[in-house]
């Protein structure tokens, strides 16, 4: 600075003709020079300070400095000073005023520089010394201005960060500007977090670092606290066993917890920001949910404490969710978000539905059992009078004195009675109120008998039945009652599949040691996704109230019990075929015929006396007439007491006892008879219109006594009686 002042002074010209002016200049130069020196040192060293005060531009600073350089050069040279004095006639007062204004402006800008809330520094790139800095720069590190002026960058950097800072400053030289975070040590040894913006600037052609330091320690502490709180809140959300979601006024997801992510089958980042309605609500429920959200955001409706709506997972599965809603308001009271918590109740609803279905099926089974018992009771009441009708019509048909038209009428009566008898027998068989029995059976005949039970339903349903039976079908050992259930189920299923009519084709064929039976319909077929479930218990495709879902399951079990196989084949829209394969030879033996007690031959010679015990007068009368025509003497009793009295005073070759008697059953009566007259041991045949009680069945089997069901085929009945009498009993 001294050289700059000396050089202009040495170059200034002196003229004897202008002694006064030069004297004035000489007298003014020290004064002006002294004033300028008060400020030029600071002005030359703090371009950054003025740049910050003027909005970051060095143009103003350069103009001020240039003006001072010109002014100083002119003053020292003497020429410019003389010109200024001559031209402006500046007085001491004018110079004083200019000096004051300049001083005030510089002071104002220095204050602005110092009041900036971040540290601003000019740093020597070579030495790292702080050439200039504002008050914040040294105060935030705990130093006085004088102390800080003696420091360099390494003196304030934390040891572990020093090399990184040097690397960043090296980048400034290459790139012109760099932002980075570092850690600095205060005078007291405290470590502070600092964000630095360093820029390469040139002052008087010299490269320097202009650096802005911002202490971020408190901010980072607050950020860390917020992060801890956020992580804590996230953990609380994630351990919750329910879905938690927040939605903004556009139904966009702003927050979601882990449980919701699991149920929706999406990652958290795949849910945040998505449109809840279009992405996660089934179309059928979208309108309802949208209306509810709009009502809550507008304040027209309060958040629902409980409601159930479905959601749509990423795999396309619908889940039913029970929701609870609440709202979030801003400072002004405006609703800005809705918080919804939801519990997946899909499995619970399914379980409740299954339990309800099981209850309904149990009730249905109970009602069916009651109906079965009632039907069995009806069967007994029907079979007793039916025995008399059939028996007496058979006796009438044997007469030769009846007119032809009477014989014709008698035949009609007999046919009708047999039909009623057949219907009752089938009802008992189907309701399992006859003992399950494996016998050699003609399946063609069994199918036709089963079809006769459905004749009316098939006819009114406009369903044509076509049978394609193998006439040479071998006999097979089966439980006819069980197989009849299977056939009925398949026929009924075919009816449901052909609501508008169609054709049911039933075929049978013998193939390689087995018999194959096929029930084929022309209905709507079975979808591929249903085919694997049709034999599952309680599975049904029929509308609610029209099916129990047990038919095919029971059919499958029955066929498997017969060592057979049942399966289905179908093409959607082209009908279905159910195929049954049954082995001709079964590992289950045929049940032994009733009456297998040892017989002693040679005791019957055409004359015998029989006691018939039955509470139905027409049955007693019928049996007495028929048997006496065969030369057998018949004694009859209508009550157990009457029977015991007769046995006590007579000996009979055979006892024919009805199982259902007033006061006691036939089996108990037989035991009482043996107590009174042991000689009648083994001389018994039971008759009944109904066998329902398992205890009675077991008792009869233990006795080995034959059982004949009403109504009788009279010829067969007489043959059985004569056979027993001919064989004899001990």
C-alpha positions in Angstrom: 0.0 0.0 0.0 2.9 2.3 0.8 4.5 1.7 -2.6 1.3 2.6 -4.4 1.2 5.9 -2.4 4.8 6.6 -3.0 4.9 6.0 -6.7 2.1 8.5 -7.6 3.8 11.0 -5.3 7.1 10.6 -7.1 5.5 10.9 -10.5 3.6 14.1 -9.6 4.7 17.2 -11.6 5.7 20.5 -9.9 5.4 23.9 -11.6 6.7 27.1 -10.3 3.8 29.0 -12.0 1.4 27.1 -9.9 2.9 27.4 -6.5 -0.3 28.2 -4.7 -2.1 25.3 -6.2 0.7 22.9 -5.5 1.0 24.2 -2.0 -2.7 23.6 -1.5 -2.3 20.1 -2.9 0.6 19.4 -0.8 -1.3 20.5 2.3 -4.4 18.5 1.3 -2.7 15.3 0.2 -1.7 14.1 3.7 -5.1 14.8 5.0 -6.9 12.9 2.3 -4.4 10.1 2.3 -4.8 9.7 6.1 -8.6 9.4 5.6 -8.3 6.9 2.9 -5.8 4.7 4.8 -8.4 4.4 7.6 -10.7 2.4 5.3 -8.7 1.1 2.3 -7.1 -1.7 4.3 -10.5 -3.2 5.3 -12.0 -2.5 1.8 -9.2 -4.3 0.1 -9.4 -7.3 2.4 -13.2 -7.8 2.6 -14.7 -8.0 -0.9 -16.7 -11.0 0.3 -18.1 -8.9 3.2 -19.4 -6.3 0.8 -20.4 -8.9 -1.7 -22.7 -10.5 0.9 -24.1 -7.1 1.9 -24.9 -6.3 -1.8 -26.6 -9.5 -2.6 -23.5 -11.6 -3.5 -22.3 -9.4 -6.5 -18.7 -8.1 -6.7 -19.6 -5.6 -9.4 -20.5 -2.8 -6.8 -17.3 -3.6 -4.8 -15.2 -3.4 -8.0 -16.8 0.0 -8.9 -16.1 1.3 -5.4 -12.5 0.1 -5.4 -11.9 1.4 -8.9 -13.2 4.8 -7.9 -10.8 4.8 -4.9 -7.9 3.7 -7.1 -8.6 6.5 -9.6 -9.1 9.0 -6.9 -6.0 8.0 -5.0 -3.9 8.0 -8.1 -5.2 11.4 -9.2 -4.6 12.9 -5.8 -1.0 11.5 -5.5 -0.2 12.4 -9.1 -1.3 16.0 -8.4 -2.7 16.3 -11.9 -6.1 14.8 -11.1 -6.2 16.6 -7.8 -5.6 19.9 -9.4 -8.2 19.2 -12.1 -10.8 18.2 -9.5 -10.0 21.3 -7.5 -10.2 23.5 -10.5 -13.3 21.9 -12.0 -15.5 21.2 -8.9 -14.1 24.0 -6.7 -14.4 21.4 -3.9 -14.0 23.0 -0.5 -12.9 21.4 2.7 -16.5 21.2 3.8 -17.5 19.3 0.6 -14.6 16.9 1.1 -15.7 16.4 4.7 -19.2 15.6 3.6 -18.1 13.0 1.0 -15.8 11.4 3.6 -18.7 11.1 6.1 -21.1 9.6 3.5 -18.5 7.1 2.4 -17.7 6.2 6.0 -21.3 5.6 6.8 -21.9 3.4 3.7 -18.9 1.2 4.5 -19.9 0.9 8.1 -23.4 -0.1 7.1 -22.1 -2.8 4.8 -19.7 -4.1 7.4 -22.5 -4.4 9.9 -24.6 -6.4 7.4 -21.7 -8.7 6.8 -21.2 -9.3 10.5 -24.9 -9.8 11.2 -25.2 -12.6 8.6 -26.4 -15.8 10.6 -23.8 -18.0 9.1 -20.0 -17.9 9.1 -18.4 -16.3 6.1 -14.7 -16.5 5.6 -12.0 -15.7 3.1 -9.3 -18.3 3.2 -5.8 -18.5 1.7 -5.8 -21.8 -0.3 -2.1 -22.3 0.2 -1.8 -21.7 3.9 -5.3 -22.4 5.1 -5.2 -19.1 7.0 -8.4 -17.1 7.6 -7.8 -13.8 5.9 -11.2 -12.3 6.7 -14.3 -13.6 8.5 -17.4 -12.3 10.1 -18.3 -12.5 13.8 -20.4 -15.6 13.5 -17.4 -17.5 12.1 -15.3 -17.2 15.2 -18.0 -16.9 17.8 -19.6 -20.3 16.9 -16.3 -22.0 17.6 -15.8 -20.0 20.8 -12.8 -17.8 19.7 -12.3 -14.1 19.9 -11.6 -12.3 16.6 -7.9 -12.0 17.4 -7.6 -15.6 18.4 -9.4 -16.8 15.3 -7.2 -14.7 13.0 -4.2 -16.6 14.1 -5.7 -20.0 13.3 -5.7 -22.2 10.2 -8.2 -24.7 8.9 -6.5 -27.8 10.5 -6.7 -26.0 13.9 -10.5 -26.1 13.9 -11.2 -29.4 12.1 -11.8 -32.6 14.1 -8.8 -34.9 13.7 -10.7 -37.7 11.9 -12.2 -35.2 9.4 -9.0 -33.2 8.5 -8.0 -35.3 5.5 -11.5 -35.2 4.2 -11.7 -31.5 4.4 -8.4 -31.1 2.6 -9.7 -33.4 -0.1 -12.9 -31.3 -0.4 -10.9 -28.0 -0.7 -8.8 -29.6 -3.4 -12.0 -30.2 -5.3 -12.9 -26.5 -5.0 -9.7 -25.7 -7.0 -10.9 -28.1 -9.7 -14.7 -27.6 -9.7 -15.0 -24.0 -8.5 -17.6 -24.9 -5.8 -18.2 -27.8 -3.4 -20.8 -28.6 -0.6 -19.8 -31.0 2.1 -20.5 -31.9 5.8 -17.7 -31.9 8.3 -17.0 -31.8 12.0 -15.2 -29.0 13.8 -13.7 -28.6 17.3 -14.6 -25.6 19.4 -12.1 -23.8 21.6 -13.5 -25.8 24.5 -13.0 -29.1 22.6 -16.7 -29.7 21.8 -17.3 -31.3 18.4 -19.8 -29.5 16.2 -21.5 -30.6 13.0 -20.9 -28.1 10.2 -22.1 -27.8 6.6 -19.6 -25.9 4.4 -20.1 -24.3 1.0 -16.7 -23.4 -0.5 -16.3 -21.3 -3.7 -13.2 -20.3 -5.5 -13.0 -16.5 -6.0 -10.3 -14.1 -7.4 -9.5 -10.9 -5.6 -6.9 -8.6 -7.4 -6.1 -11.7 -9.5 -5.3 -13.8 -6.4 -7.3 -17.1 -6.0 -8.9 -17.4 -2.6 -11.6 -19.6 -1.0 -14.8 -17.9 -0.1 -16.4 -20.2 2.5 -19.8 -20.3 4.2 -20.0 -22.3 7.4 -23.4 -23.3 8.9 -23.5 -25.1 12.2 -25.9 -28.0 11.8 -25.4 -29.7 15.2 -28.7 -28.7 16.7 -30.5 -29.5 13.5 -29.0 -32.9 13.3 -29.8 -33.6 17.0 -33.4 -32.7 16.3 -33.4 -34.8 13.1 -32.0 -37.7 15.0 -34.6 -37.3 17.7 -37.3 -37.2 15.0 -35.8 -40.3 13.4 -35.8 -42.1 16.7 -39.4 -41.1 17.3 -40.3 -42.1 13.8 -38.6 -45.5 14.1 -40.4 -46.0 17.5 -43.7 -45.1 15.9 -42.9 -47.4 13.0 -42.2 -50.3 15.4 -45.4 -49.7 17.2 -47.3 -49.7 13.9 -45.5 -52.8 12.7 -46.2 -54.9 15.9 -49.9 -54.0 15.7 -51.9 -57.1 14.8 -54.3 -55.0 12.5 -53.9 -53.1 9.3 -53.2 -49.4 9.8 -53.4 -47.0 6.8 -53.7 -43.3 6.4 -55.3 -41.7 3.3 -55.2 -38.1 2.1 -58.1 -36.2 0.6 -57.4 -37.8 -2.8 -57.6 -41.3 -1.4 -53.8 -41.7 -1.8 -52.0 -43.9 0.8 -49.7 -41.8 2.9 -48.8 -44.4 5.6 -49.1 -48.2 5.9 -47.9 -50.7 8.5 -46.4 -54.2 8.1 -49.6 -56.0 8.8 -51.4 -54.2 6.0 -48.4 -54.9 3.7 -48.8 -58.7 4.5 -52.5 -58.8 3.9 -52.3 -56.8 0.7 -49.4 -58.9 -0.4 -47.3 -55.8 -1.4 -44.1 -54.2 -0.2 -44.5 -50.9 1.7 -43.0 -48.9 -1.2 -45.6 -50.5 -3.5 -48.4 -49.2 -1.4 -47.3 -45.7 -0.3 -48.6 -43.1 -2.8 -51.0 -45.5 -4.5 -54.7 -44.7 -5.2 -56.5 -46.8 -2.5 -59.8 -47.0 -4.4 -58.4 -48.1 -7.7 -55.6 -50.4 -6.5 -57.0 -52.1 -3.4 -60.8 -51.9 -3.4 -62.8 -54.4 -5.5 -64.9 -52.7 -8.2 -68.2 -53.9 -6.7 -67.4 -52.0 -3.4 -65.5 -49.0 -4.9 -68.5 -46.7 -5.2 -69.6 -47.3 -1.6 -66.1 -46.7 -0.2 -65.5 -43.6 -2.3 -68.8 -42.1 -1.0 -67.9 -42.8 2.6 -64.4 -41.2 2.2 -65.8 -38.1 0.6 -68.5 -37.7 3.3 -65.8 -38.0 6.0 -63.4 -35.5 4.4 -66.2 -33.0 3.8 -67.4 -33.4 7.4 -70.9 -34.5 6.3 -70.4 -37.8 8.1 -68.6 -38.9 11.3 -66.0 -41.6 11.0 -67.7 -45.0 11.3 -66.7 -46.9 14.4 -67.2 -50.2 12.7 -67.9 -51.3 9.1 -67.1 -54.2 6.9 -65.8 -53.8 3.3 -63.6 -56.0 1.1 -60.1 -55.3 -0.1 -58.3 -56.7 -3.1 -54.8 -58.2 -2.7 -52.1 -58.1 -5.3 -52.9 -61.7 -6.3 -56.5 -60.7 -7.0 -57.9 -62.4 -3.9 -60.7 -60.7 -2.0 -60.4 -60.4 1.8 -63.2 -59.1 4.1 -61.9 -56.4 6.6 -63.6 -54.9 9.6 -62.6 -51.2 9.7 -62.5 -48.5 12.4 -61.9 -45.0 11.2 -60.6 -41.7 12.7 -59.7 -38.3 11.3 -56.6 -36.0 11.5 -57.0 -32.2 11.3 -54.5 -29.4 10.7 -54.1 -26.2 12.9 -57.1 -24.6 11.2 -59.4 -27.6 11.9 -59.5 -28.8 8.3 -59.5 -32.6 7.9 -56.3 -33.6 6.1 -56.1 -37.3 6.6 -58.2 -40.3 7.6 -56.6 -43.1 9.7 -58.2 -46.5 9.2 -57.4 -49.7 11.2 -58.7 -52.9 9.9 -58.9 -56.6 11.0 -59.0 -59.4 8.5 -62.2 -61.3 9.3 -62.3 -63.5 6.2 -61.3 -66.7 7.9 -63.6 -66.0 10.9 -66.6 -65.3 8.6 -65.8 -68.5 6.7 -65.6 -70.5 9.9 -68.8 -69.0 11.1 -70.4 -69.8 7.8 -69.2 -73.4 8.0 -70.4 -73.7 11.5 -73.8 -72.4 10.5 -73.8 -74.7 7.6 -72.9 -77.7 9.9 -75.7 -76.7 12.2 -78.2 -76.5 9.4 -77.0 -79.9 8.1 -77.2 -81.4 11.5 -80.7 -80.1 11.9 -81.5 -81.4 8.4 -80.0 -84.8 9.3 -82.1 -84.8 12.5 -85.2 -84.0 10.6 -84.4 -86.6 8.0 -83.8 -89.2 10.8 -87.2 -88.2 12.3 -88.8 -88.5 8.9 -87.1 -91.9 8.5 -88.4 -93.1 11.8 -91.9 -91.8 11.0 -91.8 -93.5 7.6 -90.7 -96.7 9.1 -93.6 -96.5 11.6 -95.9 -95.8 8.7 -94.5 -98.8 6.8 -95.4 -101.1 9.7 -98.9 -99.7 9.9 -99.2 -100.1 6.1 -97.6 -103.5 5.8 -100.0 -105.1 8.3 -103.2 -104.4 6.5 -101.4 -104.8 3.2 -100.6 -108.3 4.2 -104.3 -109.0 4.5 -105.1 -107.4 1.2 -102.5 -109.3 -0.8 -103.2 -112.5 1.0 -106.9 -112.5 0.5 -106.6 -111.4 -3.1 -104.3 -114.4 -3.7 -106.9 -116.6 -2.1 -109.6 -115.1 -4.3 -107.5 -115.6 -7.4 -107.4 -119.4 -6.6 -111.1 -119.7 -6.7 -112.7 -121.1 -9.8 -116.2 -119.9 -9.3 -115.5 -116.2 -9.8 -116.7 -114.4 -13.0 -113.9 -113.2 -15.3 -114.7 -109.6 -14.6 -114.3 -110.2 -10.9 -111.0 -112.0 -11.4 -109.8 -109.0 -13.5 -110.8 -106.7 -10.6 -109.0 -108.9 -8.1 -105.9 -108.8 -10.3 -106.0 -105.0 -10.3 -106.3 -105.0 -6.6 -103.4 -107.5 -6.2 -101.2 -105.4 -8.6 -101.9 -102.2 -6.7 -101.2 -103.8 -3.4 -97.9 -105.2 -4.7 -97.0 -101.8 -6.0 -97.7 -100.3 -2.6 -95.6 -103.0 -1.0 -92.8 -102.4 -3.3 -92.8 -98.7 -2.7 -92.8 -99.2 1.1 -89.9 -101.7 0.8 -87.9 -99.2 -1.3 -88.5 -96.4 1.2 -87.3 -98.6 4.0 -84.3 -99.7 2.0 -83.4 -96.1 1.1 -83.8 -94.8 4.6 -81.6 -97.6 5.9 -84.4 -99.1 8.1 -83.6 -102.5 6.7 -80.5 -104.3 7.7 -77.5 -103.7 5.4 -76.9 -107.0 3.7 -74.4 -108.1 1.0 -76.2 -110.4 -1.4 -75.7 -111.5 -4.9 -77.5 -108.9 -7.0 -78.4 -108.2 -10.6 -77.3 -104.6 -11.0 -79.5 -104.1 -14.2 -82.5 -104.9 -12.1 -81.4 -102.8 -9.2 -80.9 -99.8 -11.5 -84.4 -100.3 -13.0 -85.9 -100.5 -9.6 -84.2 -97.3 -8.6 -85.3 -95.5 -11.8 -88.9 -96.4 -10.9 -88.6 -94.3 -7.8 -87.7 -91.3 -9.9 -90.1 -91.9 -12.8 -92.4 -89.0 -12.0 -89.6 -86.4 -11.5 -87.8 -87.5 -14.7 -91.0 -87.4 -16.7 -92.1 -83.9 -15.5 -88.5 -82.6 -16.0 -88.7 -83.6 -19.7 -85.7 -85.9 -19.3 -85.5 -88.9 -21.6 -84.0 -92.0 -20.0 -82.0 -94.4 -22.2 -80.7 -97.7 -20.7 -78.0 -99.6 -22.5 -77.6 -102.7 -20.3 -75.4 -105.7 -20.9 -77.8 -108.6 -20.8 -75.1 -111.0 -19.8 -74.0 -109.0 -16.8 -72.8 -111.4 -14.0 -74.3 -111.3 -10.5 -72.3 -109.2 -8.0 -72.1 -109.2 -4.2 -73.3 -105.8 -3.0 -75.4 -104.1 -0.4 -78.4 -103.2 -2.6 -79.6 -100.5 -0.2 -76.3 -98.7 -0.3 -75.9 -98.9 -4.1 -79.5 -97.7 -4.5 -78.5 -94.6 -2.6 -75.6 -94.1 -5.0 -77.8 -94.5 -8.0 -80.4 -92.1 -6.6 -77.8 -89.4 -5.9 -76.4 -89.6 -9.5 -79.9 -89.5 -11.0 -80.9 -86.5 -8.9 -77.7 -84.7 -9.8 -78.4 -85.3 -13.5 -81.9 -83.8 -13.0 -80.4 -80.6 -11.5 -77.9 -80.4 -14.4 -80.7 -80.6 -17.0 -83.2 -78.0 -15.7 -84.6 -77.5 -19.3 -84.7 -81.2 -20.1 -82.3 -83.5 -21.8 -81.2 -87.1 -22.0 -79.9 -89.4 -19.2 -78.1 -92.5 -20.6 -77.4 -95.3 -18.1 -75.2 -98.2 -19.4 -73.7 -101.3 -17.8 -71.0 -103.6 -19.1 -68.8 -106.4 -17.8 -65.0 -105.7 -18.3 -62.1 -107.8 -17.0 -63.5 -109.1 -13.8 -65.5 -105.9 -13.0 -68.7 -104.3 -13.9 -68.8 -100.7 -15.2 -71.9 -98.5 -14.8 -72.1 -95.1 -16.5 -74.6 -92.3 -15.8 -74.2 -89.8 -18.6 -76.3 -86.6 -18.9 -76.5 -83.8 -21.4 -76.5 -81.0 -18.9 -74.1 -78.0 -18.4 -71.1 -80.0 -17.4 -68.6 -79.6 -14.6 -66.1 -76.7 -14.7 -62.4 -77.8 -14.4 -61.9 -75.8 -11.2 -64.8 -77.7 -9.6 -63.9 -81.2 -10.8 -61.4 -81.8 -8.0 -63.9 -80.9 -5.2 -67.1 -82.7 -6.2 -66.5 -85.7 -3.8 -65.5 -83.4 -0.9 -67.9 -83.5 2.1 -70.4 -80.6 2.1 -69.2 -79.2 -1.2 -72.1 -78.3 -3.5 -72.6 -76.1 -6.5 -76.3 -76.0 -6.0 -78.1 -72.8 -4.8 -78.5 -72.4 -1.0 -81.2 -74.6 0.3 -81.1 -77.0 -2.7 -78.2 -79.3 -1.7 -76.3 -80.5 1.3 -73.0 -81.4 -0.4 -73.2 -84.9 1.0 -74.6 -86.9 -1.9 -71.4 -87.5 -3.9 -69.3 -87.8 -0.8 -71.5 -90.6 0.6 -71.6 -92.2 -2.8 -67.8 -92.2 -3.0 -67.6 -93.8 0.5 -70.1 -96.5 -0.4 -68.3 -97.4 -3.7 -65.0 -97.5 -1.9 -66.5 -99.9 0.8 -67.4 -102.2 -2.1 -63.7 -102.1 -3.3 -64.8 -100.1 -6.3 -64.0 -96.7 -7.8 -66.2 -93.8 -8.9 -65.0 -90.8 -10.9 -66.4 -88.2 -13.3 -65.6 -87.0 -16.8 -66.9 -83.7 -18.2 -66.4 -81.0 -20.8 -68.1 -77.7 -19.8 -71.3 -77.3 -21.8 -71.3 -80.9 -23.0 -72.7 -82.8 -20.0 -71.0 -85.0 -17.5 -70.5 -88.8 -17.0 -70.2 -90.5 -13.7 -68.4 -93.9 -14.0 -68.6 -96.7 -11.4 -66.3 -99.7 -11.5 -67.2 -102.6 -9.1 -65.3 -105.9 -8.8 -67.4 -109.0 -9.6 -65.8 -111.0 -6.7 -65.8 -109.2 -3.4 -63.8 -109.9 -0.3 -67.0 -109.5 1.7 -69.0 -112.7 2.0 -72.7 -112.9 1.4 -74.7 -112.8 4.6 -76.1 -116.2 5.7 -79.8 -116.5 5.3 -81.9 -116.1 8.4 -83.0 -119.3 10.2 -79.6 -121.0 10.1 -80.1 -122.8 13.4 -79.4 -126.5 13.1 -82.4 -128.4 12.0 -83.2 -132.0 12.9 -84.9 -133.8 9.9 -87.7 -136.3 10.0 -90.2 -135.0 12.5 -92.9 -133.6 10.1 -95.2 -136.1 8.5 -97.9 -133.7 7.1 -99.7 -133.1 10.3 -98.6 -130.2 12.6 -100.0 -127.6 14.9 -98.8 -123.9 14.8 -99.4 -121.0 17.1 -99.8 -117.7 15.3 -99.4 -114.6 17.5 -100.3 -111.2 15.8 -102.2 -108.2 17.0 -103.8 -107.7 13.6 -107.0 -109.7 13.2 -106.8 -109.8 9.4 -103.3 -111.3 9.5 -104.3 -113.9 12.0 -107.3 -114.8 9.9 -105.3 -114.9 6.7 -102.6 -117.2 8.1 -105.2 -119.5 9.7 -107.1 -119.9 6.4 -104.0 -120.3 4.3 -102.2 -122.8 6.6 -105.3 -124.9 7.3 -105.8 -125.3 3.6 -102.3 -126.9 3.6 -103.4 -129.3 6.3 -101.8 -127.5 9.2 -103.7 -126.9 12.4 -103.5 -123.3 13.5 -104.1 -121.8 16.9 -104.1 -117.9 17.0 -103.5 -115.3 19.8 -103.8 -111.5 19.6 -101.8 -110.6 22.7 -98.7 -111.8 24.5 -100.8 -112.8 27.6 -103.1 -114.9 25.4 -100.1 -116.6 23.8 -98.5 -117.5 27.1 -101.7 -119.0 28.4 -102.0 -121.2 25.3 -98.3 -122.3 25.4 -98.8 -123.2 29.1 -101.5 -125.7 28.2 -100.4 -126.8 24.7 -97.4 -127.9 22.8 -96.9 -126.5 19.2 -94.7 -127.7 16.4 -93.9 -124.1 15.4 -94.5 -120.6 16.9 -95.1 -117.8 14.4 -94.6 -114.5 16.4 -95.1 -110.9 15.3 -92.2 -108.8 16.4 -94.3 -105.7 17.3 -96.9 -106.7 19.9 -98.7 -104.5 22.5 -96.8 -104.7 25.8 -93.7 -106.5 24.6 -91.9 -107.4 21.4 -91.9 -110.8 19.8 -88.4 -111.6 20.9 -89.2 -111.0 24.5 -92.3 -113.0 24.2 -90.3 -115.9 22.9 -88.0 -115.8 26.0 -91.1 -115.8 28.3 -92.5 -118.8 26.3 -89.3 -120.7 26.9 -89.5 -119.9 30.6 -93.0 -121.5 30.7 -92.3 -124.3 28.2 -88.7 -125.0 27.3 -89.8 -127.7 24.9 -90.5 -124.9 22.3 -86.8 -124.0 22.1 -85.9 -123.5 18.4 -89.5 -123.8 17.2 -90.0 -120.2 16.2 -90.4 -118.0 13.1 -90.8 -114.2 13.4 -92.9 -112.0 11.1 -92.9 -108.2 11.0 -93.9 -105.2 8.9 -90.8 -103.3 10.2 -87.4 -104.1 11.6 -85.9 -100.9 13.0 -84.4 -101.5 16.4 -80.8 -102.6 16.3 -81.2 -104.4 19.6 -84.0 -106.5 18.2 -81.9 -107.4 15.1 -79.0 -108.5 17.3 -81.3 -110.6 19.4 -82.8 -112.3 16.4 -79.4 -113.0 15.0 -78.3 -114.5 18.4 -81.4 -116.8 18.3 -80.7 -117.8 14.8 -84.5 -117.6 14.1 -85.8 -116.9 10.6 -87.6 -113.6 9.9 -90.2 -113.0 7.2 -91.2 -109.5 6.2 -94.8 -108.5 5.6 -96.6 -108.5 3.2 -96.0 -112.1 2.4 -95.7 -113.9 -0.9 -98.1 -116.6 0.3 -96.6 -119.4 -1.8 -93.1 -118.7 -0.5 -94.4 -118.3 3.1 -96.1 -121.7 3.0 -92.9 -123.3 1.6 -90.9 -121.7 4.4 -93.3 -123.1 7.0 -93.3 -126.6 5.5 -89.6 -126.5 5.2 -89.2 -125.7 8.9 -91.7 -128.3 9.9 -90.0 -130.9 7.6 -86.6 -130.2 8.9 -87.8 -130.3 12.4 -86.5 -128.7 15.6 -85.0 -130.3 18.6 
